[in-house]
């Protein structure tokens, strides 16, 4: 790998996953890297959908490259947003450092390709900071939580198949009822926006201490409910908009809202299941895409897009890169090997290294051998 003083070539390919519009590095990031003496290669139009045109990258000294092949081939490190799709596996090679969301647990083929080609795969979603939180997942949870209410409000309109309810109501007409399941980052951000729109908000969580915190944060303006099947059913029946925001890191989300509960909801009510990329916490939810986002079960509109933040790529890219960029800087300053050795957060992010699977949960999920990264450096 590269020593202390050597410059590095960083590649930023255009995302190819369905309707993915974010980009791995912004012009601001490209400027910081080129100022530090590194070379940044950006595939033509990689940032266009996030409202970062090629000329903004060129203005800060990045080089625009016509095709993905040359970005991958020339780069020491590739910085992306989404996990590579099969057409990108062809670009893998030994000693390549790949820094992106990987979500390997369900993806045997991608895992195999990274191992076969001895790629150093560092996953955003497993980087853990000193406090034990997942700093590169947090900003996308914030975006998805806030967006869930905006989307839910639109789907409550008659035009989108909803009940025709204005979330804020008007004088003389009560506001809409929003039920948020899960008081984590998604749920808290959803509650903030729903309150701001003037809705009546009920927040359900299992952890009573968390409910106490939320009661304080929102000065008692949010109704808090302890999570059990009885309370969830009553809240669901009352809801105009139901938001699922339950996540157990690395595991499938529990199905807290059953098919029977959904059948008792109001006709034209809306469900937004933000946990859908982990299987969803609503039994009737199945993954949808931005090109075909919603469907109806028992008269209830379901919106279950797996990559919601891609609907607002300018905000999402800025939020994501604010969080990922300090790690990009560490990797380029020291070279991957030294950065992994020196930085426990980056070490937690390493899923594959030199043909070894180095993340325990992925190894267990796929029945493969696990090798701690520390033993390989």
C-alpha positions as CSV (number, residue, x, y, z in Angstrom):
1,X,0.0,0.0,0.0
2,X,1.0,3.7,-0.1
3,X,3.3,5.2,2.5
4,X,2.8,8.3,4.5
5,X,3.9,10.8,1.8
6,X,2.7,9.2,-1.4
7,X,-0.3,10.5,-3.1
8,X,-3.3,8.3,-3.9
9,X,-5.7,8.0,-6.8
10,X,-9.3,8.1,-5.7
11,X,-12.0,6.9,-8.1
12,X,-15.7,8.1,-8.0
13,X,-17.8,6.0,-10.3
14,X,-21.4,6.8,-11.3
15,X,-23.9,4.7,-9.3
16,X,-25.6,2.1,-11.5
17,X,-28.2,0.6,-9.1
18,X,-31.9,1.3,-10.0
19,X,-32.8,4.9,-9.4
20,X,-29.7,5.5,-7.3
21,X,-28.9,9.2,-7.7
22,X,-26.3,9.9,-4.9
23,X,-22.6,10.2,-5.4
24,X,-19.7,9.1,-3.2
25,X,-17.7,12.3,-3.1
26,X,-18.9,15.9,-3.5
27,X,-16.9,18.7,-5.2
28,X,-16.1,20.0,-1.7
29,X,-14.5,16.6,-0.9
30,X,-12.7,16.5,-4.2
31,X,-11.2,19.9,-3.5
32,X,-9.9,18.8,-0.1
33,X,-8.3,15.6,-1.6
34,X,-6.7,17.4,-4.5
35,X,-5.4,20.2,-2.1
36,X,-3.8,17.4,-0.1
37,X,-2.0,16.2,-3.2
38,X,-4.2,13.3,-4.2
39,X,-5.7,12.6,-7.7
40,X,-9.4,12.4,-7.9
41,X,-11.0,10.6,-11.0
42,X,-14.8,11.2,-11.4
43,X,-16.8,9.3,-13.9
44,X,-18.7,11.6,-16.4
45,X,-22.0,12.7,-14.8
46,X,-21.4,10.8,-11.5
47,X,-22.7,13.8,-9.5
48,X,-25.3,15.1,-12.0
49,X,-28.4,13.6,-10.4
50,X,-27.3,15.1,-7.0
51,X,-27.0,18.5,-8.6
52,X,-23.2,18.4,-8.8
53,X,-22.3,18.8,-12.5
54,X,-19.0,17.8,-13.9
55,X,-17.7,21.3,-14.2
56,X,-17.9,21.8,-10.4
57,X,-15.5,18.8,-10.0
58,X,-13.2,20.1,-12.7
59,X,-13.1,23.6,-11.1
60,X,-11.6,22.1,-8.0
61,X,-9.0,20.0,-9.8
62,X,-10.7,16.6,-10.2
63,X,-10.4,14.8,-13.5
64,X,-13.5,13.8,-15.4
65,X,-13.2,10.3,-16.9
66,X,-15.5,9.1,-19.8
67,X,-16.3,5.6,-18.5
68,X,-16.5,3.5,-15.4
69,X,-13.8,1.0,-16.6
70,X,-11.1,3.7,-16.5
71,X,-12.2,5.0,-13.1
72,X,-12.0,1.5,-11.5
73,X,-8.8,0.5,-13.4
74,X,-6.8,3.5,-12.4
75,X,-7.9,4.1,-8.8
76,X,-6.1,2.9,-5.6
77,X,-9.4,3.5,-3.7
78,X,-13.0,3.6,-5.1
79,X,-15.5,5.6,-3.0
80,X,-19.2,4.7,-3.8
81,X,-22.6,4.9,-2.2
82,X,-24.3,1.6,-3.0
83,X,-22.9,-2.0,-3.0
84,X,-21.5,-3.0,-6.4
85,X,-24.0,-4.8,-8.7
86,X,-22.8,-7.8,-10.8
87,X,-21.8,-5.8,-13.8
88,X,-19.3,-4.0,-11.5
89,X,-17.6,-7.2,-10.1
90,X,-15.6,-7.3,-13.3
91,X,-13.6,-4.3,-12.1
92,X,-12.5,-5.9,-8.8
93,X,-8.7,-6.6,-8.4
94,X,-6.1,-7.3,-5.8
95,X,-5.2,-4.4,-3.4
96,X,-8.2,-2.3,-4.6
97,X,-9.7,-0.5,-1.6
98,X,-13.5,-0.2,-1.9
99,X,-15.3,2.2,0.6
100,X,-19.1,2.1,0.2
101,X,-22.3,0.6,1.7
102,X,-21.8,-3.2,1.3
103,X,-24.7,-4.9,3.2
104,X,-23.0,-8.3,2.5
105,X,-25.0,-10.6,4.8
106,X,-27.6,-11.5,2.2
107,X,-25.2,-11.2,-0.8
108,X,-23.2,-14.4,-1.2
109,X,-22.1,-13.6,-4.8
110,X,-20.8,-10.1,-4.0
111,X,-18.9,-11.5,-0.9
112,X,-17.4,-14.3,-3.0
113,X,-16.3,-11.8,-5.7
114,X,-14.6,-9.5,-3.1
115,X,-12.8,-12.5,-1.6
116,X,-11.8,-14.0,-4.9
117,X,-10.2,-10.8,-6.1
118,X,-8.7,-9.9,-2.6
119,X,-10.4,-6.5,-2.5
120,X,-10.2,-4.6,0.8
121,X,-13.9,-4.0,1.3
122,X,-14.8,-1.4,3.9
123,X,-18.5,-1.0,4.6
124,X,-20.1,2.3,5.7
125,X,-22.8,0.4,7.7
126,X,-20.4,-1.4,10.0
127,X,-18.0,1.5,10.8
128,X,-18.5,2.0,14.6
129,X,-17.3,5.0,16.6
130,X,-16.1,5.1,20.2
131,X,-19.7,5.6,21.5
132,X,-20.7,2.3,19.8
133,X,-23.0,4.1,17.3
134,X,-22.9,3.7,13.5
135,X,-22.0,7.2,12.3
136,X,-22.3,6.4,8.6
137,X,-25.8,5.0,8.9
138,X,-27.1,7.8,11.1
139,X,-27.4,10.6,8.4
140,X,-29.4,8.3,6.1
141,X,-31.7,7.4,9.0
142,X,-32.2,11.1,9.7
143,X,-33.1,11.7,6.0
144,X,-35.4,8.7,5.8
145,X,-37.2,9.6,9.0
146,X,-37.9,13.2,7.9
147,X,-38.8,12.1,4.4
148,X,-41.3,9.4,5.6
149,X,-43.7,12.1,6.9
150,X,-43.3,14.3,3.7
151,X,-44.0,11.2,1.6
152,X,-46.8,10.0,3.9
153,X,-48.5,13.4,3.8
154,X,-48.5,13.3,-0.1
155,X,-49.9,9.8,-0.2
156,X,-52.7,10.8,2.1
157,X,-53.9,13.1,-0.7
158,X,-56.8,11.7,-2.7
159,X,-54.7,11.8,-5.9
160,X,-52.3,9.2,-4.5
161,X,-55.1,6.9,-3.2
162,X,-55.2,8.3,0.4
163,X,-58.0,9.3,2.7
164,X,-57.8,12.9,1.6
165,X,-56.6,14.1,5.0
166,X,-54.4,17.2,5.5
167,X,-51.9,16.3,8.3
168,X,-52.1,19.7,10.0
169,X,-55.9,20.0,9.8
170,X,-57.3,23.5,9.9
171,X,-59.1,25.6,12.5
172,X,-62.3,23.7,13.3
173,X,-61.1,20.4,11.8
174,X,-58.8,18.0,13.8
175,X,-55.3,17.2,12.4
176,X,-54.3,13.9,11.1
177,X,-53.1,11.1,13.4
178,X,-49.5,10.0,12.9
179,X,-48.3,6.8,14.6
180,X,-44.5,6.3,14.7
181,X,-43.3,2.8,15.7
182,X,-39.7,3.0,17.1
183,X,-38.1,5.9,18.9
184,X,-34.7,5.7,17.4
185,X,-33.1,8.0,14.9
186,X,-35.8,7.3,12.2
187,X,-38.7,7.6,14.6
188,X,-37.4,10.8,16.4
189,X,-36.9,12.5,13.0
190,X,-40.3,11.4,11.8
191,X,-42.0,12.8,14.9
192,X,-40.2,16.1,14.5
193,X,-41.5,16.7,11.0
194,X,-45.0,15.4,11.8
195,X,-45.2,17.8,14.8
196,X,-44.0,20.6,12.6
197,X,-46.8,19.9,10.1
198,X,-49.3,20.1,12.9
199,X,-50.3,16.5,13.2
200,X,-51.2,14.6,16.4
201,X,-48.2,12.3,17.0
202,X,-48.0,9.0,18.9
203,X,-44.6,7.4,19.4
204,X,-44.3,3.7,20.3
205,X,-41.1,2.2,21.8
206,X,-40.1,-0.8,23.9
207,X,-37.6,1.1,26.0
208,X,-39.3,3.2,28.8
209,X,-36.1,5.3,29.4
210,X,-36.2,6.2,25.7
211,X,-39.8,7.2,26.0
212,X,-38.9,9.4,29.0
213,X,-36.2,11.1,26.9
214,X,-38.6,11.7,24.0
215,X,-41.2,13.1,26.4
216,X,-38.5,15.6,27.4
217,X,-37.2,16.3,23.9
218,X,-40.8,17.1,22.7
219,X,-41.9,18.8,25.9
220,X,-44.9,16.4,26.2
221,X,-46.3,17.3,22.8
222,X,-45.8,13.8,21.5
223,X,-48.0,11.0,23.0
224,X,-45.7,8.2,24.1
225,X,-46.8,4.6,24.2
226,X,-45.1,1.5,25.6
227,X,-44.7,-1.1,22.9
228,X,-47.0,-4.2,23.1
229,X,-49.4,-5.8,20.7
230,X,-52.5,-4.2,22.3
231,X,-51.1,-0.7,22.2
232,X,-49.8,-1.1,18.7
233,X,-53.2,-2.3,17.4
234,X,-55.1,0.6,19.0
235,X,-52.6,3.1,17.6
236,X,-52.7,1.6,14.1
237,X,-56.5,1.7,14.0
238,X,-56.5,5.4,14.9
239,X,-53.7,6.3,12.5
240,X,-54.1,8.2,9.2
241,X,-50.3,7.7,8.7
242,X,-48.3,4.8,10.2
243,X,-44.5,5.0,10.1
244,X,-42.4,1.9,10.8
245,X,-38.9,2.8,12.1
246,X,-37.8,-0.2,14.0
247,X,-34.2,-1.5,13.5
248,X,-32.1,-4.1,15.2
249,X,-28.6,-3.5,13.8
250,X,-27.6,-6.2,11.3
251,X,-30.7,-8.3,11.9
252,X,-34.1,-8.6,10.3
253,X,-36.7,-6.2,11.7
254,X,-39.4,-7.7,13.9
255,X,-43.0,-7.8,12.4
256,X,-44.7,-5.6,15.0
257,X,-47.8,-4.6,12.9
258,X,-49.6,-7.8,11.8
259,X,-51.8,-8.4,8.7
260,X,-54.8,-8.5,11.1
261,X,-54.0,-5.1,12.4
262,X,-53.6,-3.6,8.9
263,X,-57.0,-5.0,8.0
264,X,-58.6,-3.0,10.8
265,X,-57.0,0.3,9.8
266,X,-59.0,3.1,8.1
267,X,-59.5,2.8,4.4
268,X,-57.1,5.2,2.7
269,X,-54.7,5.3,5.6
270,X,-51.0,5.3,4.6
271,X,-48.1,3.1,5.8
272,X,-44.5,4.1,5.3
273,X,-42.2,1.2,6.3
274,X,-38.7,2.8,6.6
275,X,-37.3,-0.5,8.0
276,X,-38.1,-2.3,4.7
277,X,-34.4,-2.6,3.7
278,X,-34.1,-4.9,6.8
279,X,-37.2,-6.8,5.9
280,X,-39.7,-4.3,7.3
281,X,-41.6,-4.2,10.6
282,X,-45.1,-4.4,9.0
283,X,-46.3,-7.8,8.0
284,X,-48.0,-6.6,4.8
285,X,-44.9,-4.6,3.6
286,X,-42.7,-5.8,0.7
287,X,-39.9,-3.8,-1.0
288,X,-40.7,-1.3,-3.7
289,X,-38.7,1.0,-5.9
290,X,-38.8,4.7,-6.8
291,X,-40.2,3.8,-10.2
292,X,-43.1,1.9,-8.6
293,X,-43.3,3.0,-5.0
294,X,-46.7,2.1,-3.6
295,X,-49.4,-0.6,-3.6
296,X,-52.6,-1.2,-1.6
297,X,-53.5,-3.9,0.9
298,X,-56.9,-4.0,2.5
299,X,-57.6,-0.4,1.4
300,X,-54.3,0.8,3.1
301,X,-51.7,2.5,0.9
302,X,-48.2,1.1,1.4
303,X,-45.0,3.0,0.5
304,X,-42.0,0.7,1.0
305,X,-39.1,2.0,-1.1
306,X,-35.8,0.5,0.0
307,X,-33.6,3.4,-0.7
308,X,-35.8,6.4,0.3
309,X,-32.9,8.9,0.6
310,X,-32.3,8.6,-3.1
311,X,-35.5,10.7,-3.6
312,X,-33.6,13.7,-2.2
313,X,-30.1,13.1,-3.5
314,X,-28.7,16.5,-3.1
315,X,-29.5,16.6,0.7
316,X,-28.6,12.9,1.1
317,X,-25.3,13.1,-0.7
318,X,-24.3,16.1,1.4
319,X,-25.4,14.4,4.6
320,X,-23.7,11.1,3.8
321,X,-20.4,12.6,2.6
322,X,-20.3,14.9,5.7
323,X,-20.1,11.7,7.7
324,X,-17.9,9.5,5.4
325,X,-15.4,12.1,4.3
326,X,-13.3,12.2,7.5
327,X,-12.7,8.5,7.1
328,X,-11.8,9.0,3.4
329,X,-9.2,11.5,4.5
330,X,-7.7,9.0,7.1
331,X,-7.5,6.3,4.5
332,X,-5.8,8.6,2.0
333,X,-3.4,10.1,4.5
334,X,-2.1,6.8,5.9
335,X,-2.9,4.3,3.2
336,X,-5.5,1.6,3.9
337,X,-3.3,-0.8,5.9
338,X,-2.0,1.8,8.4
339,X,-5.4,3.4,8.7
340,X,-7.1,0.1,9.5
341,X,-4.3,-0.6,12.1
342,X,-4.5,2.8,13.7
343,X,-8.2,3.5,13.6
344,X,-10.6,1.1,15.5
345,X,-13.7,2.6,13.7
346,X,-12.2,1.9,10.3
347,X,-11.1,-1.6,11.4
348,X,-14.7,-2.3,12.3
349,X,-15.7,-1.3,8.8
350,X,-13.5,-3.8,7.1
351,X,-15.6,-6.8,5.8
352,X,-13.1,-8.4,3.4
353,X,-9.3,-8.2,3.4
354,X,-6.8,-10.0,1.1
355,X,-9.2,-12.9,0.5
356,X,-10.4,-13.2,4.1
357,X,-13.9,-12.5,5.5
358,X,-13.2,-10.2,8.5
359,X,-16.7,-9.3,9.7
360,X,-18.2,-11.9,12.1
361,X,-21.9,-11.2,11.5
362,X,-21.5,-11.7,7.7
363,X,-19.5,-14.9,8.2
364,X,-22.1,-16.3,10.5
365,X,-24.9,-15.3,8.2
366,X,-23.3,-17.1,5.3
367,X,-21.7,-20.0,7.1
368,X,-18.2,-19.0,6.2
369,X,-14.9,-18.8,8.1
370,X,-14.3,-15.6,10.0
371,X,-10.8,-14.1,10.5
372,X,-10.3,-11.1,12.8
373,X,-8.7,-8.2,10.8
374,X,-6.2,-7.6,13.6
375,X,-4.6,-11.0,12.9
376,X,-4.0,-10.1,9.2
377,X,-2.2,-6.8,9.5
